[in-house]
Amino acid sequence: MEKERKVIWLENALIIMAIAALWPAILQWPDRVTKPFLYLALVTMAVISRRRWRRLMSIKKDKNQ
């Protein structure tokens, strides 16, 4: 249980960092600086979304049994 809580905290921190990665694009920094941050943020958000969806579905499945 403790390990799962640490993973959730890590995911939350990565979400905040992904949101922060948007700011260089909002401030109109050069594309060579912003594009890598945005792609990394996109991949990070996709991985976290998949993990959280699977976690949600497993909780739902456990409650139905």
PDBQT receptor file of N, H, CA, C and O in Angstrom, charges set to zero:
ATOM      1  N   MET A   1       0.822  -1.193   0.000  1.00  0.00    +0.000 N 
ATOM      2  CA  MET A   1       0.000   0.000   0.000  1.00  0.00    +0.000 C 
ATOM      3  C   MET A   1       0.866   1.257   0.000  1.00  0.00    +0.000 C 
ATOM      4  O   MET A   1       0.557   2.235  -0.681  1.00  0.00    +0.000 OA
ATOM      5  N   GLU A   2       1.938   1.223   0.760  1.00  0.00    +0.000 N 
ATOM      6  H   GLU A   2       2.190   0.428   1.313  1.00  0.00    +0.000 HD
ATOM      7  CA  GLU A   2       2.838   2.379   0.835  1.00  0.00    +0.000 C 
ATOM      8  C   GLU A   2       3.499   2.641  -0.519  1.00  0.00    +0.000 C 
ATOM      9  O   GLU A   2       3.680   3.792  -0.916  1.00  0.00    +0.000 OA
ATOM     10  N   LYS A   3       3.854   1.575  -1.215  1.00  0.00    +0.000 N 
ATOM     11  H   LYS A   3       3.706   0.640  -0.892  1.00  0.00    +0.000 HD
ATOM     12  CA  LYS A   3       4.475   1.736  -2.531  1.00  0.00    +0.000 C 
ATOM     13  C   LYS A   3       3.504   2.385  -3.512  1.00  0.00    +0.000 C 
ATOM     14  O   LYS A   3       3.900   3.233  -4.311  1.00  0.00    +0.000 OA
ATOM     15  N   GLU A   4       2.236   1.989  -3.454  1.00  0.00    +0.000 N 
ATOM     16  H   GLU A   4       1.914   1.300  -2.805  1.00  0.00    +0.000 HD
ATOM     17  CA  GLU A   4       1.223   2.558  -4.341  1.00  0.00    +0.000 C 
ATOM     18  C   GLU A   4       1.038   4.055  -4.073  1.00  0.00    +0.000 C 
ATOM     19  O   GLU A   4       0.859   4.843  -5.002  1.00  0.00    +0.000 OA
ATOM     20  N   ARG A   5       1.082   4.430  -2.810  1.00  0.00    +0.000 N 
ATOM     21  H   ARG A   5       1.227   3.790  -2.056  1.00  0.00    +0.000 HD
ATOM     22  CA  ARG A   5       0.959   5.865  -2.469  1.00  0.00    +0.000 C 
ATOM     23  C   ARG A   5       2.131   6.657  -3.022  1.00  0.00    +0.000 C 
ATOM     24  O   ARG A   5       1.950   7.781  -3.491  1.00  0.00    +0.000 OA
ATOM     25  N   LYS A   6       3.334   6.087  -2.974  1.00  0.00    +0.000 N 
ATOM     26  H   LYS A   6       3.481   5.174  -2.592  1.00  0.00    +0.000 HD
ATOM     27  CA  LYS A   6       4.511   6.770  -3.522  1.00  0.00    +0.000 C 
ATOM     28  C   LYS A   6       4.399   6.919  -5.029  1.00  0.00    +0.000 C 
ATOM     29  O   LYS A   6       4.799   7.939  -5.590  1.00  0.00    +0.000 OA
ATOM     30  N   VAL A   7       3.852   5.897  -5.685  1.00  0.00    +0.000 N 
ATOM     31  H   VAL A   7       3.527   5.068  -5.229  1.00  0.00    +0.000 HD
ATOM     32  CA  VAL A   7       3.666   5.955  -7.134  1.00  0.00    +0.000 C 
ATOM     33  C   VAL A   7       2.671   7.056  -7.492  1.00  0.00    +0.000 C 
ATOM     34  O   VAL A   7       2.879   7.788  -8.460  1.00  0.00    +0.000 OA
ATOM     35  N   ILE A   8       1.605   7.176  -6.729  1.00  0.00    +0.000 N 
ATOM     36  H   ILE A   8       1.435   6.582  -5.943  1.00  0.00    +0.000 HD
ATOM     37  CA  ILE A   8       0.604   8.219  -6.989  1.00  0.00    +0.000 C 
ATOM     38  C   ILE A   8       1.213   9.598  -6.782  1.00  0.00    +0.000 C 
ATOM     39  O   ILE A   8       0.944  10.514  -7.559  1.00  0.00    +0.000 OA
ATOM     40  N   TRP A   9       2.025   9.758  -5.750  1.00  0.00    +0.000 N 
ATOM     41  H   TRP A   9       2.243   9.014  -5.119  1.00  0.00    +0.000 HD
ATOM     42  CA  TRP A   9       2.699  11.043  -5.533  1.00  0.00    +0.000 C 
ATOM     43  C   TRP A   9       3.636  11.365  -6.691  1.00  0.00    +0.000 C 
ATOM     44  O   TRP A   9       3.706  12.510  -7.138  1.00  0.00    +0.000 OA
ATOM     45  N   LEU A  10       4.349  10.363  -7.171  1.00  0.00    +0.000 N 
ATOM     46  H   LEU A  10       4.292   9.433  -6.808  1.00  0.00    +0.000 HD
ATOM     47  CA  LEU A  10       5.244  10.565  -8.315  1.00  0.00    +0.000 C 
ATOM     48  C   LEU A  10       4.446  10.963  -9.554  1.00  0.00    +0.000 C 
ATOM     49  O   LEU A  10       4.841  11.873 -10.283  1.00  0.00    +0.000 OA
ATOM     50  N   GLU A  11       3.331  10.286  -9.792  1.00  0.00    +0.000 N 
ATOM     51  H   GLU A  11       3.011   9.546  -9.200  1.00  0.00    +0.000 HD
ATOM     52  CA  GLU A  11       2.483  10.633 -10.926  1.00  0.00    +0.000 C 
ATOM     53  C   GLU A  11       1.969  12.058 -10.805  1.00  0.00    +0.000 C 
ATOM     54  O   GLU A  11       1.947  12.791 -11.794  1.00  0.00    +0.000 OA
ATOM     55  N   ASN A  12       1.556  12.462  -9.609  1.00  0.00    +0.000 N 
ATOM     56  H   ASN A  12       1.574  11.867  -8.806  1.00  0.00    +0.000 HD
ATOM     57  CA  ASN A  12       1.084  13.832  -9.408  1.00  0.00    +0.000 C 
ATOM     58  C   ASN A  12       2.189  14.848  -9.688  1.00  0.00    +0.000 C 
ATOM     59  O   ASN A  12       1.939  15.890 -10.293  1.00  0.00    +0.000 OA
ATOM     60  N   ALA A  13       3.388  14.550  -9.254  1.00  0.00    +0.000 N 
ATOM     61  H   ALA A  13       3.591  13.703  -8.762  1.00  0.00    +0.000 HD
ATOM     62  CA  ALA A  13       4.515  15.450  -9.516  1.00  0.00    +0.000 C 
ATOM     63  C   ALA A  13       4.800  15.547 -11.013  1.00  0.00    +0.000 C 
ATOM     64  O   ALA A  13       5.098  16.628 -11.523  1.00  0.00    +0.000 OA
ATOM     65  N   LEU A  14       4.708  14.426 -11.710  1.00  0.00    +0.000 N 
ATOM     66  H   LEU A  14       4.466  13.549 -11.296  1.00  0.00    +0.000 HD
ATOM     67  CA  LEU A  14       4.928  14.434 -13.161  1.00  0.00    +0.000 C 
ATOM     68  C   LEU A  14       3.841  15.223 -13.887  1.00  0.00    +0.000 C 
ATOM     69  O   LEU A  14       4.118  15.884 -14.888  1.00  0.00    +0.000 OA
ATOM     70  N   ILE A  15       2.614  15.159 -13.391  1.00  0.00    +0.000 N 
ATOM     71  H   ILE A  15       2.389  14.622 -12.578  1.00  0.00    +0.000 HD
ATOM     72  CA  ILE A  15       1.530  15.944 -13.980  1.00  0.00    +0.000 C 
ATOM     73  C   ILE A  15       1.818  17.437 -13.824  1.00  0.00    +0.000 C 
ATOM     74  O   ILE A  15       1.637  18.206 -14.768  1.00  0.00    +0.000 OA
ATOM     75  N   ILE A  16       2.259  17.842 -12.655  1.00  0.00    +0.000 N 
ATOM     76  H   ILE A  16       2.406  17.217 -11.888  1.00  0.00    +0.000 HD
ATOM     77  CA  ILE A  16       2.590  19.250 -12.426  1.00  0.00    +0.000 C 
ATOM     78  C   ILE A  16       3.742  19.681 -13.323  1.00  0.00    +0.000 C 
ATOM     79  O   ILE A  16       3.727  20.787 -13.863  1.00  0.00    +0.000 OA
ATOM     80  N   MET A  17       4.743  18.815 -13.489  1.00  0.00    +0.000 N 
ATOM     81  H   MET A  17       4.755  17.916 -13.050  1.00  0.00    +0.000 HD
ATOM     82  CA  MET A  17       5.858  19.144 -14.378  1.00  0.00    +0.000 C 
ATOM     83  C   MET A  17       5.401  19.222 -15.828  1.00  0.00    +0.000 C 
ATOM     84  O   MET A  17       5.909  20.047 -16.587  1.00  0.00    +0.000 OA
ATOM     85  N   ALA A  18       4.454  18.383 -16.225  1.00  0.00    +0.000 N 
ATOM     86  H   ALA A  18       4.041  17.713 -15.609  1.00  0.00    +0.000 HD
ATOM     87  CA  ALA A  18       3.930  18.436 -17.591  1.00  0.00    +0.000 C 
ATOM     88  C   ALA A  18       3.167  19.731 -17.825  1.00  0.00    +0.000 C 
ATOM     89  O   ALA A  18       3.248  20.316 -18.905  1.00  0.00    +0.000 OA
ATOM     90  N   ILE A  19       2.436  20.174 -16.828  1.00  0.00    +0.000 N 
ATOM     91  H   ILE A  19       2.370  19.698 -15.951  1.00  0.00    +0.000 HD
ATOM     92  CA  ILE A  19       1.740  21.459 -16.943  1.00  0.00    +0.000 C 
ATOM     93  C   ILE A  19       2.753  22.595 -17.039  1.00  0.00    +0.000 C 
ATOM     94  O   ILE A  19       2.571  23.528 -17.821  1.00  0.00    +0.000 OA
ATOM     95  N   ALA A  20       3.817  22.518 -16.245  1.00  0.00    +0.000 N 
ATOM     96  H   ALA A  20       3.965  21.760 -15.609  1.00  0.00    +0.000 HD
ATOM     97  CA  ALA A  20       4.861  23.538 -16.297  1.00  0.00    +0.000 C 
ATOM     98  C   ALA A  20       5.563  23.561 -17.659  1.00  0.00    +0.000 C 
ATOM     99  O   ALA A  20       6.071  24.599 -18.081  1.00  0.00    +0.000 OA
ATOM    100  N   ALA A  21       5.589  22.429 -18.332  1.00  0.00    +0.000 N 
ATOM    101  H   ALA A  21       5.177  21.585 -17.989  1.00  0.00    +0.000 HD
ATOM    102  CA  ALA A  21       6.228  22.348 -19.649  1.00  0.00    +0.000 C 
ATOM    103  C   ALA A  21       5.464  23.147 -20.695  1.00  0.00    +0.000 C 
ATOM    104  O   ALA A  21       6.011  23.460 -21.752  1.00  0.00    +0.000 OA
ATOM    105  N   LEU A  22       4.222  23.479 -20.419  1.00  0.00    +0.000 N 
ATOM    106  H   LEU A  22       3.777  23.226 -19.560  1.00  0.00    +0.000 HD
ATOM    107  CA  LEU A  22       3.441  24.288 -21.352  1.00  0.00    +0.000 C 
ATOM    108  C   LEU A  22       3.882  25.756 -21.363  1.00  0.00    +0.000 C 
ATOM    109  O   LEU A  22       3.703  26.440 -22.370  1.00  0.00    +0.000 OA
ATOM    110  N   TRP A  23       4.440  26.237 -20.286  1.00  0.00    +0.000 N 
ATOM    111  H   TRP A  23       4.585  25.682 -19.468  1.00  0.00    +0.000 HD
ATOM    112  CA  TRP A  23       4.748  27.655 -20.170  1.00  0.00    +0.000 C 
ATOM    113  C   TRP A  23       5.746  28.178 -21.196  1.00  0.00    +0.000 C 
ATOM    114  O   TRP A  23       5.558  29.293 -21.683  1.00  0.00    +0.000 OA
ATOM    115  N   PRO A  24       6.783  27.450 -21.550  1.00  0.00    +0.000 N 
ATOM    116  CA  PRO A  24       7.660  27.979 -22.612  1.00  0.00    +0.000 C 
ATOM    117  C   PRO A  24       6.907  28.203 -23.923  1.00  0.00    +0.000 C 
ATOM    118  O   PRO A  24       7.206  29.153 -24.646  1.00  0.00    +0.000 OA
ATOM    119  N   ALA A  25       5.952  27.358 -24.236  1.00  0.00    +0.000 N 
ATOM    120  H   ALA A  25       5.709  26.586 -23.648  1.00  0.00    +0.000 HD
ATOM    121  CA  ALA A  25       5.161  27.544 -25.461  1.00  0.00    +0.000 C 
ATOM    122  C   ALA A  25       4.223  28.743 -25.312  1.00  0.00    +0.000 C 
ATOM    123  O   ALA A  25       4.039  29.516 -26.253  1.00  0.00    +0.000 OA
ATOM    124  N   ILE A  26       3.636  28.890 -24.129  1.00  0.00    +0.000 N 
ATOM    125  H   ILE A  26       3.785  28.262 -23.365  1.00  0.00    +0.000 HD
ATOM    126  CA  ILE A  26       2.743  30.031 -23.890  1.00  0.00    +0.000 C 
ATOM    127  C   ILE A  26       3.517  31.338 -23.985  1.00  0.00    +0.000 C 
ATOM    128  O   ILE A  26       3.006  32.334 -24.496  1.00  0.00    +0.000 OA
ATOM    129  N   LEU A  27       4.743  31.328 -23.494  1.00  0.00    +0.000 N 
ATOM    130  H   LEU A  27       5.158  30.519 -23.079  1.00  0.00    +0.000 HD
ATOM    131  CA  LEU A  27       5.580  32.535 -23.535  1.00  0.00    +0.000 C 
ATOM    132  C   LEU A  27       6.265  32.729 -24.878  1.00  0.00    +0.000 C 
ATOM    133  O   LEU A  27       7.069  33.645 -25.048  1.00  0.00    +0.000 OA
ATOM    134  N   GLN A  28       5.939  31.856 -25.838  1.00  0.00    +0.000 N 
ATOM    135  H   GLN A  28       5.286  31.111 -25.700  1.00  0.00    +0.000 HD
ATOM    136  CA  GLN A  28       6.428  31.938 -27.218  1.00  0.00    +0.000 C 
ATOM    137  C   GLN A  28       7.956  31.888 -27.315  1.00  0.00    +0.000 C 
ATOM    138  O   GLN A  28       8.579  32.672 -28.031  1.00  0.00    +0.000 OA
ATOM    139  N   TRP A  29       8.531  30.952 -26.581  1.00  0.00    +0.000 N 
ATOM    140  H   TRP A  29       8.024  30.315 -26.000  1.00  0.00    +0.000 HD
ATOM    141  CA  TRP A  29       9.950  30.691 -26.733  1.00  0.00    +0.000 C 
ATOM    142  C   TRP A  29      10.153  29.999 -28.072  1.00  0.00    +0.000 C 
ATOM    143  O   TRP A  29       9.190  29.520 -28.670  1.00  0.00    +0.000 OA
ATOM    144  N   PRO A  30      11.374  29.939 -28.545  1.00  0.00    +0.000 N 
ATOM    145  CA  PRO A  30      11.625  29.281 -29.843  1.00  0.00    +0.000 C 
ATOM    146  C   PRO A  30      11.182  27.810 -29.835  1.00  0.00    +0.000 C 
ATOM    147  O   PRO A  30      11.245  27.133 -28.809  1.00  0.00    +0.000 OA
ATOM    148  N   ASP A  31      10.732  27.337 -31.005  1.00  0.00    +0.000 N 
ATOM    149  H   ASP A  31      10.681  27.888 -31.838  1.00  0.00    +0.000 HD
ATOM    150  CA  ASP A  31      10.231  25.965 -31.121  1.00  0.00    +0.000 C 
ATOM    151  C   ASP A  31      11.276  24.917 -30.756  1.00  0.00    +0.000 C 
ATOM    152  O   ASP A  31      10.931  23.868 -30.212  1.00  0.00    +0.000 OA
ATOM    153  N   ARG A  32      12.525  25.181 -31.041  1.00  0.00    +0.000 N 
ATOM    154  H   ARG A  32      12.805  26.034 -31.482  1.00  0.00    +0.000 HD
ATOM    155  CA  ARG A  32      13.556  24.192 -30.729  1.00  0.00    +0.000 C 
ATOM    156  C   ARG A  32      13.674  23.960 -29.221  1.00  0.00    +0.000 C 
ATOM    157  O   ARG A  32      14.174  22.924 -28.782  1.00  0.00    +0.000 OA
ATOM    158  N   VAL A  33      13.211  24.931 -28.437  1.00  0.00    +0.000 N 
ATOM    159  H   VAL A  33      12.805  25.772 -28.793  1.00  0.00    +0.000 HD
ATOM    160  CA  VAL A  33      13.210  24.772 -26.976  1.00  0.00    +0.000 C 
ATOM    161  C   VAL A  33      11.904  24.139 -26.508  1.00  0.00    +0.000 C 
ATOM    162  O   VAL A  33      11.913  23.258 -25.649  1.00  0.00    +0.000 OA
ATOM    163  N   THR A  34      10.784  24.582 -27.068  1.00  0.00    +0.000 N 
ATOM    164  H   THR A  34      10.776  25.298 -27.766  1.00  0.00    +0.000 HD
ATOM    165  CA  THR A  34       9.487  24.159 -26.540  1.00  0.00    +0.000 C 
ATOM    166  C   THR A  34       9.044  22.789 -27.030  1.00  0.00    +0.000 C 
ATOM    167  O   THR A  34       8.415  22.047 -26.275  1.00  0.00    +0.000 OA
ATOM    168  N   LYS A  35       9.352  22.436 -28.259  1.00  0.00    +0.000 N 
ATOM    169  H   LYS A  35       9.863  23.039 -28.872  1.00  0.00    +0.000 HD
ATOM    170  CA  LYS A  35       8.861  21.161 -28.824  1.00  0.00    +0.000 C 
ATOM    171  C   LYS A  35       9.273  19.943 -27.994  1.00  0.00    +0.000 C 
ATOM    172  O   LYS A  35       8.422  19.103 -27.699  1.00  0.00    +0.000 OA
ATOM    173  N   PRO A  36      10.545  19.815 -27.606  1.00  0.00    +0.000 N 
ATOM    174  CA  PRO A  36      10.906  18.630 -26.795  1.00  0.00    +0.000 C 
ATOM    175  C   PRO A  36      10.135  18.555 -25.477  1.00  0.00    +0.000 C 
ATOM    176  O   PRO A  36       9.719  17.475 -25.058  1.00  0.00    +0.000 OA
ATOM    177  N   PHE A  37       9.946  19.711 -24.822  1.00  0.00    +0.000 N 
ATOM    178  H   PHE A  37      10.284  20.588 -25.162  1.00  0.00    +0.000 HD
ATOM    179  CA  PHE A  37       9.186  19.723 -23.574  1.00  0.00    +0.000 C 
ATOM    180  C   PHE A  37       7.742  19.285 -23.794  1.00  0.00    +0.000 C 
ATOM    181  O   PHE A  37       7.188  18.525 -23.000  1.00  0.00    +0.000 OA
ATOM    182  N   LEU A  38       7.143  19.765 -24.871  1.00  0.00    +0.000 N 
ATOM    183  H   LEU A  38       7.593  20.382 -25.516  1.00  0.00    +0.000 HD
ATOM    184  CA  LEU A  38       5.744  19.430 -25.147  1.00  0.00    +0.000 C 
ATOM    185  C   LEU A  38       5.579  17.956 -25.498  1.00  0.00    +0.000 C 
ATOM    186  O   LEU A  38       4.623  17.321 -25.053  1.00  0.00    +0.000 OA
ATOM    187  N   TYR A  39       6.489  17.408 -26.282  1.00  0.00    +0.000 N 
ATOM    188  H   TYR A  39       7.265  17.924 -26.644  1.00  0.00    +0.000 HD
ATOM    189  CA  TYR A  39       6.405  15.988 -26.616  1.00  0.00    +0.000 C 
ATOM    190  C   TYR A  39       6.621  15.117 -25.382  1.00  0.00    +0.000 C 
ATOM    191  O   TYR A  39       5.933  14.112 -25.199  1.00  0.00    +0.000 OA
ATOM    192  N   LEU A  40       7.561  15.497 -24.551  1.00  0.00    +0.000 N 
ATOM    193  H   LEU A  40       8.119  16.313 -24.700  1.00  0.00    +0.000 HD
ATOM    194  CA  LEU A  40       7.793  14.760 -23.311  1.00  0.00    +0.000 C 
ATOM    195  C   LEU A  40       6.568  14.832 -22.403  1.00  0.00    +0.000 C 
ATOM    196  O   LEU A  40       6.193  13.837 -21.783  1.00  0.00    +0.000 OA
ATOM    197  N   ALA A  41       5.953  15.994 -22.324  1.00  0.00    +0.000 N 
ATOM    198  H   ALA A  41       6.258  16.802 -22.827  1.00  0.00    +0.000 HD
ATOM    199  CA  ALA A  41       4.744  16.151 -21.515  1.00  0.00    +0.000 C 
ATOM    200  C   ALA A  41       3.614  15.288 -22.068  1.00  0.00    +0.000 C 
ATOM    201  O   ALA A  41       2.868  14.678 -21.302  1.00  0.00    +0.000 OA
ATOM    202  N   LEU A  42       3.483  15.234 -23.389  1.00  0.00    +0.000 N 
ATOM    203  H   LEU A  42       4.089  15.730 -24.012  1.00  0.00    +0.000 HD
ATOM    204  CA  LEU A  42       2.435  14.416 -24.005  1.00  0.00    +0.000 C 
ATOM    205  C   LEU A  42       2.619  12.936 -23.685  1.00  0.00    +0.000 C 
ATOM    206  O   LEU A  42       1.665  12.248 -23.323  1.00  0.00    +0.000 OA
ATOM    207  N   VAL A  43       3.834  12.462 -23.818  1.00  0.00    +0.000 N 
ATOM    208  H   VAL A  43       4.609  13.021 -24.111  1.00  0.00    +0.000 HD
ATOM    209  CA  VAL A  43       4.112  11.056 -23.520  1.00  0.00    +0.000 C 
ATOM    210  C   VAL A  43       3.865  10.762 -22.040  1.00  0.00    +0.000 C 
ATOM    211  O   VAL A  43       3.277   9.738 -21.691  1.00  0.00    +0.000 OA
ATOM    212  N   THR A  44       4.313  11.657 -21.187  1.00  0.00    +0.000 N 
ATOM    213  H   THR A  44       4.791  12.488 -21.470  1.00  0.00    +0.000 HD
ATOM    214  CA  THR A  44       4.122  11.489 -19.747  1.00  0.00    +0.000 C 
ATOM    215  C   THR A  44       2.642  11.416 -19.396  1.00  0.00    +0.000 C 
ATOM    216  O   THR A  44       2.222  10.548 -18.632  1.00  0.00    +0.000 OA
ATOM    217  N   MET A  45       1.856  12.327 -19.954  1.00  0.00    +0.000 N 
ATOM    218  H   MET A  45       2.198  13.033 -20.574  1.00  0.00    +0.000 HD
ATOM    219  CA  MET A  45       0.426  12.346 -19.658  1.00  0.00    +0.000 C 
ATOM    220  C   MET A  45      -0.276  11.089 -20.196  1.00  0.00    +0.000 C 
ATOM    221  O   MET A  45      -1.202  10.579 -19.564  1.00  0.00    +0.000 OA
ATOM    222  N   ALA A  46       0.157  10.597 -21.348  1.00  0.00    +0.000 N 
ATOM    223  H   ALA A  46       0.909  11.011 -21.862  1.00  0.00    +0.000 HD
ATOM    224  CA  ALA A  46      -0.441   9.379 -21.905  1.00  0.00    +0.000 C 
ATOM    225  C   ALA A  46      -0.145   8.175 -21.003  1.00  0.00    +0.000 C 
ATOM    226  O   ALA A  46      -1.031   7.361 -20.740  1.00  0.00    +0.000 OA
ATOM    227  N   VAL A  47       1.088   8.066 -20.537  1.00  0.00    +0.000 N 
ATOM    228  H   VAL A  47       1.807   8.727 -20.751  1.00  0.00    +0.000 HD
ATOM    229  CA  VAL A  47       1.464   6.950 -19.666  1.00  0.00    +0.000 C 
ATOM    230  C   VAL A  47       0.693   7.017 -18.350  1.00  0.00    +0.000 C 
ATOM    231  O   VAL A  47       0.178   6.005 -17.875  1.00  0.00    +0.000 OA
ATOM    232  N   ILE A  48       0.616   8.198 -17.769  1.00  0.00    +0.000 N 
ATOM    233  H   ILE A  48       1.034   9.021 -18.154  1.00  0.00    +0.000 HD
ATOM    234  CA  ILE A  48      -0.093   8.348 -16.496  1.00  0.00    +0.000 C 
ATOM    235  C   ILE A  48      -1.581   8.079 -16.676  1.00  0.00    +0.000 C 
ATOM    236  O   ILE A  48      -2.203   7.445 -15.823  1.00  0.00    +0.000 OA
ATOM    237  N   SER A  49      -2.153   8.553 -17.772  1.00  0.00    +0.000 N 
ATOM    238  H   SER A  49      -1.648   9.068 -18.464  1.00  0.00    +0.000 HD
ATOM    239  CA  SER A  49      -3.585   8.304 -18.022  1.00  0.00    +0.000 C 
ATOM    240  C   SER A  49      -3.863   6.810 -18.124  1.00  0.00    +0.000 C 
ATOM    241  O   SER A  49      -4.838   6.314 -17.560  1.00  0.00    +0.000 OA
ATOM    242  N   ARG A  50      -3.016   6.103 -18.834  1.00  0.00    +0.000 N 
ATOM    243  H   ARG A  50      -2.223   6.505 -19.293  1.00  0.00    +0.000 HD
ATOM    244  CA  ARG A  50      -3.200   4.655 -18.984  1.00  0.00    +0.000 C 
ATOM    245  C   ARG A  50      -3.090   3.952 -17.640  1.00  0.00    +0.000 C 
ATOM    246  O   ARG A  50      -3.908   3.087 -17.324  1.00  0.00    +0.000 OA
ATOM    247  N   ARG A  51      -2.082   4.317 -16.843  1.00  0.00    +0.000 N 
ATOM    248  H   ARG A  51      -1.419   5.019 -17.100  1.00  0.00    +0.000 HD
ATOM    249  CA  ARG A  51      -1.898   3.685 -15.550  1.00  0.00    +0.000 C 
ATOM    250  C   ARG A  51      -3.087   3.954 -14.624  1.00  0.00    +0.000 C 
ATOM    251  O   ARG A  51      -3.557   3.051 -13.932  1.00  0.00    +0.000 OA
ATOM    252  N   ARG A  52      -3.566   5.192 -14.615  1.00  0.00    +0.000 N 
ATOM    253  H   ARG A  52      -3.185   5.925 -15.177  1.00  0.00    +0.000 HD
ATOM    254  CA  ARG A  52      -4.687   5.540 -13.739  1.00  0.00    +0.000 C 
ATOM    255  C   ARG A  52      -5.980   4.889 -14.217  1.00  0.00    +0.000 C 
ATOM    256  O   ARG A  52      -6.807   4.490 -13.397  1.00  0.00    +0.000 OA
ATOM    257  N   TRP A  53      -6.166   4.776 -15.528  1.00  0.00    +0.000 N 
ATOM    258  H   TRP A  53      -5.495   5.100 -16.194  1.00  0.00    +0.000 HD
ATOM    259  CA  TRP A  53      -7.356   4.105 -16.051  1.00  0.00    +0.000 C 
ATOM    260  C   TRP A  53      -7.365   2.635 -15.627  1.00  0.00    +0.000 C 
ATOM    261  O   TRP A  53      -8.387   2.116 -15.178  1.00  0.00    +0.000 OA
ATOM    262  N   ARG A  54      -6.210   1.969 -15.774  1.00  0.00    +0.000 N 
ATOM    263  H   ARG A  54      -5.379   2.390 -16.138  1.00  0.00    +0.000 HD
ATOM    264  CA  ARG A  54      -6.111   0.573 -15.370  1.00  0.00    +0.000 C 
ATOM    265  C   ARG A  54      -6.355   0.417 -13.873  1.00  0.00    +0.000 C 
ATOM    266  O   ARG A  54      -7.024  -0.524 -13.446  1.00  0.00    +0.000 OA
ATOM    267  N   ARG A  55      -5.816   1.333 -13.078  1.00  0.00    +0.000 N 
ATOM    268  H   ARG A  55      -5.272   2.097 -13.425  1.00  0.00    +0.000 HD
ATOM    269  CA  ARG A  55      -6.009   1.285 -11.627  1.00  0.00    +0.000 C 
ATOM    270  C   ARG A  55      -7.493   1.475 -11.300  1.00  0.00    +0.000 C 
ATOM    271  O   ARG A  55      -8.029   0.771 -10.444  1.00  0.00    +0.000 OA
ATOM    272  N   LEU A  56      -8.149   2.405 -11.961  1.00  0.00    +0.000 N 
ATOM    273  H   LEU A  56      -7.713   2.977 -12.656  1.00  0.00    +0.000 HD
ATOM    274  CA  LEU A  56      -9.569   2.642 -11.737  1.00  0.00    +0.000 C 
ATOM    275  C   LEU A  56     -10.407   1.430 -12.113  1.00  0.00    +0.000 C 
ATOM    276  O   LEU A  56     -11.332   1.065 -11.388  1.00  0.00    +0.000 OA
ATOM    277  N   MET A  57     -10.094   0.810 -13.233  1.00  0.00    +0.000 N 
ATOM    278  H   MET A  57      -9.343   1.107 -13.823  1.00  0.00    +0.000 HD
ATOM    279  CA  MET A  57     -10.842  -0.362 -13.665  1.00  0.00    +0.000 C 
ATOM    280  C   MET A  57     -10.632  -1.542 -12.717  1.00  0.00    +0.000 C 
ATOM    281  O   MET A  57     -11.560  -2.317 -12.487  1.00  0.00    +0.000 OA
ATOM    282  N   SER A  58      -9.436  -1.687 -12.169  1.00  0.00    +0.000 N 
ATOM    283  H   SER A  58      -8.682  -1.057 -12.356  1.00  0.00    +0.000 HD
ATOM    284  CA  SER A  58      -9.202  -2.793 -11.226  1.00  0.00    +0.000 C 
ATOM    285  C   SER A  58      -9.959  -2.550  -9.917  1.00  0.00    +0.000 C 
ATOM    286  O   SER A  58     -10.450  -3.497  -9.303  1.00  0.00    +0.000 OA
ATOM    287  N   ILE A  59     -10.054  -1.303  -9.492  1.00  0.00    +0.000 N 
ATOM    288  H   ILE A  59      -9.654  -0.534  -9.991  1.00  0.00    +0.000 HD
ATOM    289  CA  ILE A  59     -10.834  -1.000  -8.281  1.00  0.00    +0.000 C 
ATOM    290  C   ILE A  59     -12.306  -1.277  -8.537  1.00  0.00    +0.000 C 
ATOM    291  O   ILE A  59     -12.993  -1.854  -7.694  1.00  0.00    +0.000 OA
ATOM    292  N   LYS A  60     -12.784  -0.868  -9.692  1.00  0.00    +0.000 N 
ATOM    293  H   LYS A  60     -12.226  -0.399 -10.377  1.00  0.00    +0.000 HD
ATOM    294  CA  LYS A  60     -14.183  -1.113 -10.044  1.00  0.00    +0.000 C 
ATOM    295  C   LYS A  60     -14.485  -2.607 -10.118  1.00  0.00    +0.000 C 
ATOM    296  O   LYS A  60     -15.536  -3.061  -9.667  1.00  0.00    +0.000 OA
ATOM    297  N   LYS A  61     -13.547  -3.365 -10.694  1.00  0.00    +0.000 N 
ATOM    298  H   LYS A  61     -12.694  -2.996 -11.061  1.00  0.00    +0.000 HD
ATOM    299  CA  LYS A  61     -13.718  -4.806 -10.806  1.00  0.00    +0.000 C 
ATOM    300  C   LYS A  61     -13.742  -5.454  -9.418  1.00  0.00    +0.000 C 
ATOM    301  O   LYS A  61     -14.548  -6.350  -9.167  1.00  0.00    +0.000 OA
ATOM    302  N   ASP A  62     -12.872  -5.008  -8.528  1.00  0.00    +0.000 N 
ATOM    303  H   ASP A  62     -12.217  -4.280  -8.732  1.00  0.00    +0.000 HD
ATOM    304  CA  ASP A  62     -12.831  -5.559  -7.162  1.00  0.00    +0.000 C 
ATOM    305  C   ASP A  62     -14.115  -5.272  -6.405  1.00  0.00    +0.000 C 
ATOM    306  O   ASP A  62     -14.574  -6.117  -5.637  1.00  0.00    +0.000 OA
ATOM    307  N   LYS A  63     -14.705  -4.107  -6.601  1.00  0.00    +0.000 N 
ATOM    308  H   LYS A  63     -14.332  -3.420  -7.225  1.00  0.00    +0.000 HD
ATOM    309  CA  LYS A  63     -15.938  -3.766  -5.904  1.00  0.00    +0.000 C 
ATOM    310  C   LYS A  63     -17.125  -4.560  -6.405  1.00  0.00    +0.000 C 
ATOM    311  O   LYS A  63     -18.060  -4.824  -5.648  1.00  0.00    +0.000 OA
ATOM    312  N   ASN A  64     -17.100  -4.945  -7.678  1.00  0.00    +0.000 N 
ATOM    313  H   ASN A  64     -16.341  -4.731  -8.292  1.00  0.00    +0.000 HD
ATOM    314  CA  ASN A  64     -18.214  -5.711  -8.237  1.00  0.00    +0.000 C 
ATOM    315  C   ASN A  64     -18.188  -7.174  -7.816  1.00  0.00    +0.000 C 
ATOM    316  O   ASN A  64     -19.203  -7.861  -7.928  1.00  0.00    +0.000 OA
ATOM    317  N   GLN A  65     -17.081  -7.651  -7.347  1.00  0.00    +0.000 N 
ATOM    318  H   GLN A  65     -16.256  -7.093  -7.256  1.00  0.00    +0.000 HD
ATOM    319  CA  GLN A  65     -16.982  -9.069  -6.962  1.00  0.00    +0.000 C 
ATOM    320  C   GLN A  65     -17.368  -9.297  -5.529  1.00  0.00    +0.000 C 
ATOM    321  O   GLN A  65     -17.338 -10.432  -5.054  1.00  0.00    +0.000 OA
TER     322      GLN A  65
